Amino acid sequence: MGFFSVFLCVILFSFENGFALAARDTKPHLLPHSTHTVEVNSLLPATTCSPSTKGHNNNKASSVLKVVHKHGPCSKFHKSSKTSTTTSAEKYHAQILKQDQARVNSIHSRLNHNNNKDPLTQSAATTLPAKSGLVIGSGNYIVTVGLGTPANQLSLIFDTGSDLTWTQCQPCTGSCYNQTEPIFDPSLSASYENISCTTAACTQLSSSGIEHGCFTSTSACLYAAEYGDKSFTIGVFGCEKLTLTPTDVFEGFLFGCGLDNEGLFSGSAGLLGLGRSSISLVEQSANKYNRFFSYCLPSTSSSTGHLTFGDGGSPNGVKFTKLITSSQSESAASFYGLDLAGINVGGSQLSIAPSVFSSSGTIIDSGTVITRLPATAYAVLRGAFQEAMKNYTLTMGYSLLDTCYDFSGLDTVSYPKIAFVFGDGLTVDLDATGILIPISPSQVCLAFAGNKDDSDVGIIGNFQQRRLEVVYDVAGGKVGFAPEGCD
């Protein structure tokens, strides 16, 4: 394995539509039933797990996995809150928001036209490890799947913005992040096989922006995937038995067996890639599930949601909008694009020029936390929201969030409803839990942020997807939304 480690270092050196919106007053005119009124305590995270009582209708055509927030009390990696303080909570949020911005920067870079530089081309191997210690691409929500024979239960972060499924493997020959999650050992599995570097399965990695090479002594396919903050995973591309449920088992599932992994992936054993390329789980399970999956992200980190593969019966009230593929770059094909065309605040549509949304495009992403809007659109949203909240105490911003309030001493608060309007007429009301994010008991912020300019792609983040059943009918070319899909 010593030679293999050296060879991995050598590989590192060699990897070279919108619609017209009528002009309206930017000040919101709140319509009846256009506000949420909630108890202030309900905005703060709970310390005990409250599993959801709702779930997708399951049958033989679907497979349902429980979704938990990796930092919440429903996760086995959750740390007791007995020693938590306001300061530690703020540090936690600061780290999450820095990670989130790193992810967004990476997505914007990937979708820009100027992708001439290979992100893995380095002058020296020592420049590869992450300097910030923050990982993007890891997301916030995990599911547990079985890998190998016998099945090793692994907690993976599911990510619609990533194609490659990978897990940290033994023997770990390079940098290995500290974690308590079991590490997959292919030598203990009766069904593991290496993928040859001469096969189409290996060469197709490049279509997902993943570098690949060949281990000359065994002809094994090597892969290297780097995330936006220079965190990375490098290892052997292999195939294995994947077990989603006892009755949903996939032989020969292609995945990355990570032997050199850098970054804060703790709280998981790796990633479950749900992007649109040929190596994603969505494509590899297409014969059984017909590229159909859905999820509901829980209302808080103290409750649970679900990830469902296959159409086990569409949830009540689901309405669809078309799925689009951006023409910005080849890399954009992996993302799920939507035709966002407008935003409602307090029941009234904001005055935003159609070109603001159509020029940059919008994707929906399970791994980005805070929704990013074109700078112009965000400025209008911020102004309308602040006008509706003028009776509350506006405080200093926090990190990338610039519209924050002090609700100290209040029992209940009211804030305007927000909805996304899509080009084909669909309006999706955000859940009450998907608008304000608590930083501390005395600081609650609007969970939106603006991009640097209008040319960067917009991103619908996971905070705005809370409690919505988000249905991906990839074969049908559409994405649907239904309210209250989980608690």
C-alpha positions as CSV (number, residue, x, y, z in Angstrom):
1,M,0.0,0.0,0.0
2,G,3.0,2.3,0.4
3,F,3.6,2.3,-3.3
4,F,-0.1,2.9,-3.9
5,S,0.0,6.0,-1.6
6,V,3.0,7.3,-3.6
7,F,1.2,6.6,-6.8
8,L,-1.9,8.6,-5.6
9,C,0.4,11.6,-5.1
10,V,1.8,11.1,-8.6
11,I,-1.8,11.1,-9.9
12,L,-2.3,14.5,-8.2
13,F,0.5,16.0,-10.2
14,S,-0.8,14.5,-13.5
15,F,-4.4,15.6,-13.2
16,E,-4.4,18.4,-15.3
17,N,-36.8,31.9,-19.2
18,G,-38.8,34.0,-17.4
19,F,-42.2,35.7,-17.8
20,A,-43.2,39.3,-17.7
21,L,-44.0,40.7,-14.3
22,A,-46.4,43.6,-14.0
23,A,-44.9,46.7,-12.3
24,R,-46.0,47.1,-8.7
25,D,-45.2,49.2,-5.7
26,T,-42.1,47.7,-4.0
27,K,-43.8,48.2,-0.6
28,P,-45.8,45.2,0.4
29,H,-49.5,45.5,0.8
30,L,-50.2,42.5,3.1
31,L,-53.3,40.6,2.1
32,P,-55.6,38.7,4.4
33,H,-54.0,35.4,5.6
34,S,-50.7,36.5,4.2
35,T,-48.7,36.3,7.4
36,H,-47.4,33.6,9.7
37,T,-47.9,34.1,13.4
38,V,-45.8,31.8,15.6
39,E,-44.5,31.5,19.1
40,V,-40.9,32.8,19.4
41,N,-39.9,29.6,21.2
42,S,-40.9,27.5,18.2
43,L,-38.2,29.2,16.1
44,L,-35.5,27.9,18.4
45,P,-34.1,24.3,18.0
46,A,-35.3,21.7,20.4
47,T,-32.9,19.4,22.3
48,T,-34.8,16.2,22.0
49,C,-35.7,14.2,18.9
50,S,-39.4,14.2,17.7
51,P,-39.7,11.7,14.8
52,S,-42.1,12.6,12.1
53,T,-45.4,10.9,12.0
54,K,-45.8,11.6,8.3
55,G,-44.2,9.8,5.4
56,H,-44.4,8.8,1.8
57,N,-46.9,6.2,0.8
58,N,-44.7,3.1,0.5
59,N,-45.3,0.1,-1.8
60,K,-43.3,-2.4,-3.8
61,A,-42.3,0.4,-6.3
62,S,-40.6,2.6,-3.7
63,S,-37.9,2.6,-1.1
64,V,-38.1,5.0,1.9
65,L,-35.1,6.1,4.0
66,K,-35.3,8.2,7.1
67,V,-33.7,11.6,6.8
68,V,-32.1,13.3,9.9
69,H,-30.1,16.5,10.3
70,K,-26.5,15.5,11.0
71,H,-26.2,18.0,13.9
72,G,-29.6,17.5,15.4
73,P,-30.7,15.3,18.3
74,C,-32.1,12.7,16.0
75,S,-28.6,12.0,14.7
76,K,-26.4,9.5,16.5
77,F,-23.6,12.1,16.1
78,H,-25.5,14.7,18.0
79,K,-23.6,16.2,21.0
80,S,-25.4,16.9,24.2
81,S,-26.6,20.5,24.6
82,K,-26.0,20.5,28.3
83,T,-22.7,22.4,27.8
84,S,-23.9,24.6,24.9
85,T,-23.9,28.4,25.3
86,T,-25.0,31.3,23.2
87,T,-21.4,31.8,22.2
88,S,-21.0,28.2,21.1
89,A,-24.3,28.3,19.2
90,E,-23.1,31.4,17.3
91,K,-19.8,29.8,16.5
92,Y,-21.7,26.8,15.1
93,H,-23.9,29.0,12.9
94,A,-20.8,30.9,11.8
95,Q,-19.2,27.7,10.6
96,I,-22.3,26.5,8.9
97,L,-22.7,29.8,7.0
98,K,-19.0,29.8,6.0
99,Q,-19.4,26.3,4.7
100,D,-22.5,27.3,2.9
101,Q,-20.8,30.2,1.1
102,A,-17.9,28.0,0.1
103,R,-20.4,25.6,-1.5
104,V,-22.1,28.4,-3.3
105,N,-18.8,29.8,-4.5
106,S,-17.9,26.3,-5.8
107,I,-21.3,25.9,-7.6
108,H,-20.9,29.4,-9.2
109,S,-17.4,28.5,-10.3
110,R,-18.5,25.2,-11.8
111,L,-21.3,26.9,-13.8
112,N,-19.2,29.8,-15.1
113,H,-17.8,29.6,-18.6
114,N,-14.2,30.2,-17.5
115,N,-13.5,26.7,-16.3
116,N,-10.2,26.4,-18.0
117,K,-8.1,25.7,-14.9
118,D,-8.1,22.2,-13.6
119,P,-8.9,22.5,-9.9
120,L,-6.7,19.5,-9.1
121,T,-3.7,20.8,-10.9
122,Q,-1.3,21.8,-8.1
123,S,2.3,22.8,-8.0
124,A,2.9,20.5,-5.1
125,A,1.0,17.9,-3.2
126,T,1.2,19.9,0.0
127,T,-1.1,22.6,-1.5
128,L,-4.0,20.2,-1.8
129,P,-5.2,19.9,1.8
130,A,-7.9,22.3,2.8
131,K,-6.6,25.5,4.4
132,S,-9.9,26.7,5.9
133,G,-10.9,23.3,7.5
134,L,-14.4,23.8,6.1
135,V,-15.9,21.3,3.7
136,I,-18.5,22.1,1.1
137,G,-20.6,19.5,-0.7
138,S,-21.3,17.7,2.6
139,G,-24.8,19.1,3.1
140,N,-26.8,18.8,6.3
141,Y,-29.0,15.8,6.0
142,I,-28.0,12.1,6.2
143,V,-29.6,8.7,5.5
144,T,-28.3,5.2,6.3
145,V,-27.7,2.6,3.6
146,G,-26.1,-0.8,3.5
147,L,-22.9,-1.4,1.5
148,G,-21.2,-4.7,0.9
149,T,-21.7,-8.4,1.8
150,P,-22.5,-8.6,4.6
151,A,-24.1,-5.1,4.5
152,N,-22.2,-2.4,6.4
153,Q,-24.6,0.3,7.6
154,L,-23.2,3.7,6.6
155,S,-24.6,7.2,7.2
156,L,-24.2,9.2,4.0
157,I,-25.1,12.8,3.3
158,F,-27.5,12.9,0.4
159,D,-26.7,15.6,-2.1
160,T,-28.6,16.6,-5.3
161,G,-25.7,18.7,-6.3
162,S,-23.2,15.8,-6.4
163,D,-23.0,12.8,-8.8
164,L,-20.5,10.5,-7.1
165,T,-21.4,8.3,-4.2
166,W,-18.4,7.6,-2.1
167,T,-17.4,6.4,1.4
168,Q,-14.2,6.5,3.4
169,C,-12.5,3.1,3.1
170,Q,-10.0,1.0,4.9
171,P,-7.0,0.8,4.7
172,C,-6.9,4.6,4.7
173,T,-3.6,5.5,3.1
174,G,-3.6,9.2,3.3
175,S,-5.4,12.0,5.2
176,C,-8.4,10.6,7.0
177,Y,-10.8,12.8,8.9
178,N,-11.7,11.9,12.5
179,Q,-15.1,10.4,13.0
180,T,-16.9,7.7,14.8
181,E,-18.8,6.4,11.8
182,P,-17.7,2.8,10.7
183,I,-15.3,2.8,7.8
184,F,-16.0,0.5,4.9
185,D,-13.3,-2.2,4.4
186,P,-13.7,-3.8,0.9
187,S,-11.5,-6.8,1.9
188,L,-14.3,-7.9,4.3
189,S,-17.0,-7.8,1.6
190,A,-17.7,-10.8,-0.6
191,S,-19.2,-8.7,-3.4
192,Y,-16.6,-5.9,-3.9
193,E,-14.8,-5.5,-7.2
194,N,-12.4,-2.9,-8.5
195,I,-13.4,-1.1,-11.8
196,S,-10.8,-1.4,-14.5
197,C,-9.4,1.9,-15.8
198,T,-9.9,0.7,-19.4
199,T,-13.7,0.5,-19.0
200,A,-16.4,3.0,-19.9
201,A,-17.4,3.1,-16.3
202,C,-14.1,4.7,-15.4
203,T,-13.9,7.1,-18.3
204,Q,-17.5,8.4,-17.6
205,L,-16.2,10.0,-14.4
206,S,-14.9,12.9,-16.4
207,S,-18.5,13.8,-17.5
208,S,-19.2,14.6,-13.8
209,G,-16.0,16.7,-13.5
210,I,-14.2,13.9,-11.6
211,E,-10.6,13.3,-12.5
212,H,-9.6,9.6,-13.1
213,G,-6.4,7.7,-13.7
214,C,-5.0,4.2,-13.8
215,F,-3.1,2.1,-11.2
216,T,-0.7,0.4,-13.6
217,S,0.0,-2.7,-11.6
218,T,-3.7,-3.7,-11.3
219,S,-5.4,-1.5,-13.9
220,A,-7.7,-0.3,-11.2
221,C,-9.6,3.0,-11.9
222,L,-8.5,5.8,-9.6
223,Y,-10.7,8.9,-9.0
224,A,-10.1,12.3,-7.4
225,A,-12.9,14.6,-6.5
226,E,-12.3,18.1,-5.1
227,Y,-14.7,20.4,-3.4
228,G,-14.8,24.2,-3.5
229,D,-12.6,24.8,-0.4
230,K,-9.9,22.3,-1.6
231,S,-11.3,19.4,0.5
232,F,-11.1,16.3,-1.5
233,T,-11.5,12.5,-1.7
234,I,-9.2,10.3,-3.7
235,G,-9.4,6.5,-4.0
236,V,-10.4,3.5,-6.1
237,F,-13.6,3.4,-8.2
238,G,-15.3,0.2,-7.5
239,C,-18.6,-1.7,-7.6
240,E,-20.5,-3.2,-4.7
241,K,-23.8,-4.3,-3.4
242,L,-25.9,-1.4,-2.3
243,T,-28.8,-2.1,0.1
244,L,-31.4,0.6,0.5
245,T,-34.0,-1.6,2.2
246,P,-34.1,-5.4,2.7
247,T,-36.1,-5.7,-0.6
248,D,-34.3,-2.9,-2.5
249,V,-30.8,-4.2,-3.3
250,F,-28.6,-3.2,-6.2
251,E,-25.7,-5.4,-7.4
252,G,-22.7,-3.8,-9.0
253,F,-23.4,-0.3,-7.8
254,L,-20.6,2.1,-8.8
255,F,-19.0,4.2,-6.0
256,G,-15.8,5.7,-4.8
257,C,-13.8,3.9,-2.2
258,G,-12.0,6.9,-0.6
259,L,-8.5,6.1,0.6
260,D,-7.3,9.7,1.0
261,N,-10.0,12.1,2.3
262,E,-9.5,15.6,3.6
263,G,-12.0,17.9,5.2
264,L,-14.7,18.0,7.9
265,F,-16.9,15.1,6.7
266,S,-17.4,14.0,10.3
267,G,-20.9,13.0,11.1
268,S,-21.1,10.9,8.0
269,A,-19.2,8.1,6.2
270,G,-19.3,10.0,2.8
271,L,-21.8,11.2,0.2
272,L,-24.8,9.8,-1.6
273,G,-24.8,11.4,-5.0
274,L,-28.3,12.3,-6.4
275,G,-27.3,14.5,-9.4
276,R,-28.2,13.9,-13.0
277,S,-25.1,12.3,-14.5
278,S,-24.7,8.6,-15.4
279,I,-22.9,7.7,-12.2
280,S,-25.5,9.1,-9.7
281,L,-27.7,6.8,-7.7
282,V,-30.7,8.2,-9.6
283,E,-29.3,7.0,-12.9
284,Q,-27.9,3.7,-11.6
285,S,-31.3,2.8,-10.1
286,A,-33.3,4.0,-13.2
287,N,-34.5,0.6,-14.2
288,K,-36.3,0.1,-10.9
289,Y,-37.3,3.6,-9.9
290,N,-37.5,5.3,-13.4
291,R,-35.5,8.3,-12.2
292,F,-38.2,9.2,-9.7
293,F,-37.4,10.3,-6.1
294,S,-38.6,12.6,-3.5
295,Y,-37.7,13.9,-0.1
296,C,-39.0,16.0,2.8
297,L,-36.6,17.9,4.9
298,P,-37.8,18.2,8.5
299,S,-39.1,21.4,10.0
300,T,-36.2,21.5,12.6
301,S,-33.0,19.7,13.3
302,S,-34.9,17.9,16.1
303,S,-37.4,16.1,13.8
304,T,-37.1,13.6,10.9
305,G,-37.9,13.5,7.3
306,H,-37.6,11.0,4.5
307,L,-35.9,10.2,1.2
308,T,-38.0,8.1,-1.1
309,F,-36.9,6.4,-4.3
310,G,-39.7,5.4,-6.8
311,D,-43.2,6.6,-7.2
312,G,-45.0,5.1,-4.2
313,G,-48.0,7.2,-4.8
314,S,-47.7,11.0,-5.2
315,P,-48.3,13.0,-2.1
316,N,-51.6,14.9,-1.8
317,G,-51.5,18.4,-3.3
318,V,-48.3,18.0,-5.3
319,K,-48.0,20.4,-8.2
320,F,-45.3,20.3,-10.8
321,T,-43.1,22.8,-12.7
322,K,-40.8,22.0,-15.6
323,L,-37.2,20.8,-15.0
324,I,-34.7,22.6,-17.2
325,T,-31.1,22.1,-18.1
326,S,-28.9,25.1,-18.1
327,S,-27.0,25.8,-21.3
328,Q,-24.3,27.8,-19.4
329,S,-21.8,24.9,-19.4
330,E,-21.5,21.1,-19.6
331,S,-21.1,21.0,-15.8
332,A,-24.6,22.5,-15.4
333,A,-26.2,19.3,-16.7
334,S,-25.7,17.6,-13.3
335,F,-27.8,20.2,-11.5
336,Y,-31.6,20.4,-11.3
337,G,-32.6,23.7,-13.0
338,L,-36.0,25.4,-12.4
339,D,-37.6,28.4,-14.1
340,L,-38.0,30.7,-11.1
341,A,-39.7,33.9,-12.4
342,G,-40.9,35.8,-9.4
343,I,-41.3,36.1,-5.6
344,N,-44.4,36.9,-3.5
345,V,-44.1,38.6,-0.1
346,G,-47.2,39.0,2.0
347,G,-49.5,37.8,-0.9
348,S,-48.2,40.4,-3.4
349,Q,-45.8,39.7,-6.2
350,L,-42.6,41.9,-6.1
351,S,-41.7,44.2,-8.9
352,I,-38.6,42.4,-10.4
353,A,-37.7,42.6,-14.1
354,P,-38.0,39.2,-15.9
355,S,-34.4,39.4,-17.1
356,V,-33.2,39.3,-13.5
357,F,-34.1,35.7,-13.1
358,S,-33.9,34.4,-16.7
359,S,-30.4,35.7,-17.3
360,S,-28.7,33.7,-14.5
361,G,-31.1,30.8,-14.1
362,T,-31.9,28.9,-10.9
363,I,-31.1,25.5,-9.5
364,I,-32.6,23.7,-6.5
365,D,-30.0,22.1,-4.2
366,S,-30.3,19.9,-1.2
367,G,-26.8,20.8,0.1
368,T,-27.0,24.6,0.0
369,V,-28.6,25.9,3.2
370,I,-29.5,29.6,2.5
371,T,-31.3,30.5,-0.8
372,R,-29.2,32.8,-3.0
373,L,-31.0,35.2,-5.3
374,P,-29.7,37.6,-8.0
375,A,-28.5,40.7,-6.3
376,T,-31.3,42.8,-7.7
377,A,-34.0,40.4,-6.7
378,Y,-32.7,40.1,-3.2
379,A,-32.6,43.8,-2.7
380,V,-36.3,44.0,-3.6
381,L,-37.1,41.1,-1.3
382,R,-35.2,42.5,1.5
383,G,-36.9,45.9,1.2
384,A,-40.3,44.4,1.1
385,F,-39.6,42.1,4.1
386,Q,-38.1,44.9,6.2
387,E,-41.1,47.1,5.4
388,A,-43.5,44.4,6.6
389,M,-41.4,43.9,9.8
390,K,-40.9,47.6,10.6
391,N,-42.6,47.2,14.0
392,Y,-39.8,44.8,15.1
393,T,-36.3,45.7,16.3
394,L,-33.9,45.4,13.4
395,T,-30.4,44.4,14.5
396,M,-27.0,44.1,12.9
397,G,-26.5,41.4,10.3
398,Y,-24.8,38.1,10.9
399,S,-22.3,36.7,8.5
400,L,-24.0,36.6,5.0
401,L,-27.4,37.4,6.6
402,D,-28.2,41.1,6.7
403,T,-31.8,41.2,7.8
404,C,-32.0,40.2,11.4
405,Y,-34.3,40.9,14.4
406,D,-34.3,40.9,18.1
407,F,-37.4,39.0,19.4
408,S,-36.3,39.1,23.0
409,G,-39.2,39.4,25.5
410,L,-41.8,38.6,22.8
411,D,-44.1,35.6,23.1
412,T,-45.3,35.6,19.5
413,V,-44.2,37.3,16.3
414,S,-45.9,37.7,12.8
415,Y,-43.9,37.8,9.6
416,P,-45.0,37.8,5.9
417,K,-45.5,34.7,3.9
418,I,-43.0,34.2,1.1
419,A,-43.7,32.2,-2.1
420,F,-41.7,31.3,-5.2
421,V,-43.4,31.9,-8.6
422,F,-42.3,29.8,-11.6
423,G,-42.5,30.6,-15.3
424,D,-45.3,28.2,-16.0
425,G,-47.5,29.7,-13.3
426,L,-46.9,27.4,-10.3
427,T,-46.7,29.3,-7.0
428,V,-45.1,27.5,-4.1
429,D,-45.7,28.8,-0.6
430,L,-42.7,28.3,1.7
431,D,-43.4,26.7,5.0
432,A,-43.5,29.0,8.1
433,T,-40.3,27.2,9.3
434,G,-38.4,28.0,6.0
435,I,-38.3,31.8,6.3
436,L,-36.5,32.8,9.5
437,I,-33.3,31.2,10.8
438,P,-32.5,31.5,14.5
439,I,-28.9,32.5,15.3
440,S,-29.4,32.9,19.0
441,P,-32.4,33.5,21.3
442,S,-31.9,37.3,20.6
443,Q,-31.2,37.2,16.9
444,V,-33.3,35.7,14.2
445,C,-32.6,36.4,10.5
446,L,-34.2,36.3,7.1
447,A,-32.8,33.0,5.6
448,F,-32.0,34.5,2.2
449,A,-28.9,36.1,0.7
450,G,-28.0,37.9,-2.5
451,N,-25.4,36.8,-5.0
452,K,-22.6,39.3,-5.8
453,D,-24.3,40.2,-9.0
454,D,-27.2,39.2,-11.3
455,S,-25.0,36.9,-13.5
456,D,-24.5,34.2,-10.9
457,V,-27.0,31.4,-10.8
458,G,-29.7,31.5,-8.2
459,I,-30.0,28.6,-5.7
460,I,-33.0,27.4,-3.8
461,G,-31.5,26.2,-0.6
462,N,-32.6,23.5,1.8
463,F,-33.8,25.9,4.5
464,Q,-36.5,27.1,2.1
465,Q,-37.4,23.5,1.3
466,R,-38.3,22.6,4.9
467,R,-41.5,20.5,5.3
468,L,-42.1,20.6,1.5
469,E,-42.4,17.3,-0.3
470,V,-40.0,17.9,-3.2
471,V,-40.7,15.4,-6.0
472,Y,-38.2,14.8,-8.7
473,D,-39.7,13.2,-11.8
474,V,-36.5,13.3,-13.9
475,A,-37.9,11.0,-16.6
476,G,-41.0,13.2,-16.8
477,G,-38.9,16.4,-16.9
478,K,-40.5,18.0,-13.9
479,V,-40.1,18.8,-10.2
480,G,-43.1,19.0,-7.9
481,F,-43.9,20.5,-4.5
482,A,-46.5,19.6,-1.9
483,P,-47.0,21.2,1.5
484,E,-46.4,19.6,4.9
485,G,-44.7,16.4,3.7
486,C,-43.1,15.8,7.1
487,D,-43.0,17.3,10.6
